[in-house]
């Protein structure tokens, strides 16, 4: 694919006609370079906008063009490209950013466009992740400022794996090997996550932290489960269980009260019996003595004879015995009644307790069942854990063996591919030596044997001597290598923004223009670049007048200035806020 022309539906737009081969430069000039803010002025003329508009026509996400869509609603941009010697016009409307037009075909979605253009430009392996038209295109036309940070990451990939896939593809390396290792590492991460989750489980963590034997725990659980099952099978559920229990408790209280009453009555009977046995026997001598004492103390009141007194005492004793006997008889009757009631209460309580012993309340049975379920769940979890941990160790060993297997396979593969790799290494190295002849340089490709997602370690290197712009030179050399020696693409252009030349000293800047002049002369390839006038001024003293004319002036296809809005790319005054 080659770039032929960028145009728009507005007359004010400065159409960009690219040279079909060789060099094409878009130069940004300042009206008053001595007084202008160089960076601001150069950025305002629209040279970098050209790259963004090309990406827009080639399906860049509309989210990156919000300001364009808002401020240029009725604009349509056209990109003419050449693929396999056939020209095609790709157009995209700011008013319909979700659609792309390819020649005279009906409007297609962005995804449909990707599928179409991919088949025309790239030869991606079937069913390969992260190899897309949009991911790979930035290696040939870097879109943003951050695209110029790393030589091997112009698309700003989110993961090392994504970056590796595209770089490996362009290097001509087997991307299936990359995917295989990625899948292995993802599976390993899944297994590691499983182990982590197991270790964090409240039931299982003790077997990790306290070094307990899971088999012994399972046996203990089985014993407890058997006992609970046996108990549950004996249970008969009684819906009135708690009613009967309340009755039993009431009887038990009444029985205790009755027992206390019986003890009290028995004590009373016993005391009366003792009293009857110990009745005082007053003889005649005792009575006489009492009689004499009374007569002395109360002579005037003693009218009774000793015989009368003796009769009184006899009668008194007889009455006492009678009353005690009557009282004993009464208490004994009450005692007998209470003993009968006690026996009856005991029988009632016994019946209630037998009923309660043979039955259980529903909620108790439910609790037992729940406990049984809980223990069975614990047992199942431990058994699953035992199986899982066994599978984990087995799977871990299998993965480690696969890592070794594929590492060996990759080592053999890289050895076989050395001539192809060396071709790219030497191309990069020769370019780098043009700029840094005393610095070791090249593209290294290693078999990454670590347990990670990286199958290859691919590095573009120019050993640093802390020279200014060495990274930009590395980007340039890498892009040239991918263009001329890259695998699986039909792209025949490389487009650099003026950012590439920032920070590079005058000598190396001039060398870039010499290199591209040599590389692209008499080829079917295009080198396109936007250049600031001050950057060109810097190399004038290094290039000969003839070199400057042949390389720069003859190949300047468009000049943009800040003199007037009409001299800028869009030809109108508008700030679309691009980098």
FENGI-V96867 format. One line per field, one symbol per residue. phi: phi as a letter, one per 40 degrees, with the letter a starting at -180 (. if undefined). burial: b if it has 16 or more other ideal C-beta (glycine too) atoms within 10 Angstrom, else e. A space follows every 50 residues. Layout:
BEGIN
phi->???
burial->???
END
This chain:
BEGIN
phi->.bcbabaacbccccdbccccagbabbbbbbcbccbccddcccccchcccd ccccccccgcdcccbdcccccbcbcbbbbcbbbfgbcbbbbacccbccbb bbfccddbcccccdcccdccbbbcccfbcgcbdcccddcbaccbdccbcb ccbccfccbdccccdccccccgcccccccdcdcdcccccccccccccccc cdcccccccbfccccccccccccccccccccccccbcbccdccccccccc ccccccccdcccdcccccccccdccccbccbcccdcccccdccccccbcc ccbccccccccccccdcccccccccccccccccccccccccccccccccc ccccccccbbcdcccccccccccccccdccccccddcccccccccccccc ccdcdcccccdccccccdccccdcdcccccccccbbccbcaibbbbcccc cacccbbbbcbbdcbgccgcccccddccccccccbcbgbbcbabbbccdd ccgccdcccccdcccccccccgbcbbbbacbcdcccccccccccdccccc ccccbccabbbccadcccdcgbcabcgcc
burial->bbbbebbbeeeebbebebbebbbbbbbbbbeeeeeeeeeebbbbbbbbbb bbbbbbbbbbebeebeebbeebeebbbbbbbbeeeeebbbbbbbeebebb bbeeeeeeebeebbebbbeebbebeeeeebbbbbbbbbbbbbbbeebbeb bbbbbebeeebbbbbbbbbbbbbbbebbbbbbebbeebeebeeeeeebee eeebeebeeeeeeeeebbeebeeebeebeeeeeebeebeebeebbebbee beeebeebeeebeebeebbeebeeeeeeeeeeeeeebeeebeeeeeeeee eeeeeeeebbeebeeeeeeeeeebeeebeebbeebeebeeebeebeebbe ebeebbeebbbeeebeebeeebeebeebbeebeebeebbeebeebeeebe ebbeebbeebeebbeeeeeebeebbebbbebbbebbeebebbbebebbbe eebbbbebebbbeeeeeebbbbbbbbbbbbbbbbbbebbebbbbbbbbbb bbebeeebbbbbbebbbebbeeeebbbbbbbbbbbbebbeebbeeebbee bbeebeebebbbeeeebbbbbeeeebebe
END
